[in-house]
């Protein structure tokens, strides 16, 4: 007798992906609190490498966002440790947000929603127009994130403690809320919710947190 069960929807590993993004940042936060900025940066670098390895092991892949985040953490982290100046690790988010904003806007000008390839089609059934609008929204979001990071890392206005607290907690919360706020628009453009829409879906759509 033929199997009549509906095909299982492949899992995206969204919860694990979110944990791999947030985990190294939490390690950085704790390392800084207990051992200072330089040692915190060192453990941050180790944690991001571990996140890449776990992603490859558990998910069988490493997302482009995680790859880029890891490379920038290692680069700016090395500068931070070498010069004993945490300003380098503070610059990393600006570079990564600016990079993704430029890439997404370039894709939009060419009529190609690059976010679809970055997220590896995490949104089932989404139309081309839906992907274009989602890419536009995240491109604008990344611009504001880059500007916000530059403001927060200004030592004349905010301390390193304030910058780190916002980076760890504020950015994560705002990113998840922004991803969730896009859901109604996506549903109007063919998003297939399936049986449920949970943190696995949203976890695949947050920007790199490292």
N, C-alpha and C positions, 0 to 999 in steps of 0.2 A: 504494500500500500504506500502511495506517495506521501511524503511528509507534508502536511498542510500547515505547519506552524509558520507564522510570519517570520521573515528574516530578522535576526537580532540586529539592532542598531549598534554599530561599532562604538565602543567607548573612546572618549577623547582624553581620558586621564586628567580632566580639568582640575579636580581637587589636588592631585599630586603636582600638577604643573604650577598651581598657585602656591603650594607649599615650597616648591623648589625655588620660586621667585622670592617668596617672603622669608624663607628660612635663613639664607645667608645674610639678609639685612638684619634680622633679629639677632643673629650671632654677632654682627658688627656692633649693634646697639649694646649688647651685653658686654662684649669685649671692651668697648670704650668705657663703659661705666665702671668696670672692675680693673682695667689695666691701662687705660688711656688711649688716645687717638692712634698712636703708632702701632701698638700691639693689637688694638681693635681692627686696624686695617689689615694686619698680617693674618688674623684669624678670618677676616672677611674674605681674603684671597683664597685661603684654604677651603672655606665653606663653599665658595662659588665653584671651585674645581670639583668638590664633592658633589655639588648639585648637578653638574654636567655628567659626571660618571653615573649617578643614580638615575638620571633621566635616560641615559643610554641603556642602562641595565633594565630598568623597570618598564619604560615606555618603548624601548627599541629605537629611539630617535632623540635628537636634541633640537629643540625649536630654534629657528634663526634668531629670535629675540634673546634666548638664553645664551646662544653662542656669542652674540655681539656683546651682551652684558658682561659675560665672563672675560672676554678679551679686553674690554675697557677697564673692568675692575683690576685685572692683572697689570695693565699698563699704568693706569693712574695710581694704583696701589703701590707699585714699585717706585714711582716718583715720590709718593708720599713718604715711604720708608727711607729712601735714599737721601732726600732733602730734609727729612724730619719736619715736614710741613703738611698739615692736613688739608690745605687749600686744594691740593691736586685731586684728592678723592672727592672733594666737594664739587669739583668741576665736571666730574664724570656724568652725572645725570643731565647736565646741560647739553653735553655732546651727544648723548644717546637720544634724548628727546628731539634735539635739533635734527639729527640724522634721520630719524623715522618721519619727522614732519616733512623734510625735504623729499624723501623717497616717496611718501604717500602723495604729496602734491604733484611730483613729477609723474607718477602713475596716473593721477587724475587728468592731467593735461594730455596724456596719451590715450585716455579712455580705458586704462587698465587699473582695476582696483587691486593694488598690490597687497592690501590687507588680507585678501582672500588666500593668497599664497603664504603669507606670513603665519596666518592662523590655520593653514592646512584644511580649509573648508570646514571649520568647526560648526558653522551654522548651516544645517541641512535645509536644502530647498530654497535658499535665499537667491533672489533674482540678481541679474547683473546690476540693475538700478539700485537694488538694496545694498549690494557690496560697494557700489560707488558712493552712496550716501554715508555708509558706515566708515569708509576710508576717509571721506571728507571730514566727518565729525571727529575722528580720532586724530587727523592731521592738525585740526584747529586745537584740539585738546593738548596735543604734544607741544604746540607753540606756546600755549599758556603755561604749561608745565616747565618748559625751558626758561621762560621769563620769570616765573615764580621761583625757580631754583636760584637764578642769578640774584634775585632780591634777597632771598633767605640766606645766601652764603656771604652776603656783604657784612664784614665784621663791624662796620660802623652802625649797623642797624640791628643785627641779631648775633647771638653767641653760637658757638659750634653746637652746644647742647640743644638750643632751640632748633637749629637746622636739622640735626639728627632726629630729634623727636618728631618733627613734621615729616621728615623723609620716611621714617619707619611706620608711623601710625597714620598721619594725615594723608599722605600720598596713596597709601594702600586703600584706605577707606574711600577717598574721593574717586579713585580709579574704579573700584567695584561699583560704586553708586552710579558713575558715569556709564559703565557697561550696562548696568541694569536699566538706566534711563533710555537707552537705545532700543530696548526690546519692543516697545509698542510700534516704533517705526519699522523695525525689522519684520514684525508680524504682518504689517501691511504690504510687505514686499516678498511674501512667500516663505517666511521662516517656518519650518516644520518643527513644532515643539515636540511632537511625539507623545510619549506617555507623561513626561514631566519636563519642567524647566527648572534646574536647580543650580547649585554652586558649581557643578561640573561644567555647565555651559558658560557661566559668567567667568569662571576661573581661566578659561581658554582665551578670554578677550581682554584681559588687563595688560597694560604696558609692562615692560620689564621693570622689576623693582630693585634690581641690584645696584 
